[in-house]
């Protein structure tokens, strides 16, 4: 099962991590990325959109 990890900074400066493991939510979030970003995610690399860090981990 794949897990999409989103790391972002709250307005207070604290870092937060969200783990997304529902396939329908992962599919919805993947629409945010271009072809190059999707390729990087599938390789397990980190991708940045604005200030958010995304990483796809395959189990």
Residue pairs with C-beta under 8 A, 6 or more apart in sequence:
1 21
1 59
2 21
2 23
2 26
2 56
2 57
2 58
2 59
3 19
3 20
3 21
3 56
3 57
3 59
4 19
4 20
4 21
4 25
4 26
4 29
4 30
4 41
4 54
4 55
4 56
4 57
5 17
5 18
5 19
5 20
5 54
5 55
5 56
5 57
6 17
6 18
6 20
6 29
6 52
6 53
6 54
7 15
7 16
7 17
7 18
7 52
7 53
7 54
7 55
8 15
8 16
8 18
8 51
8 52
8 53
9 15
9 16
9 51
10 16
20 26
20 29
26 56
29 54
30 38
30 41
32 49
33 41
33 47
33 49
33 54
37 47
37 49
40 46
40 47
41 47
41 54
41 55
41 56
42 56
44 55
44 56
44 57
44 58
45 55
46 53
46 54
46 55
47 53
47 54
47 55
48 54
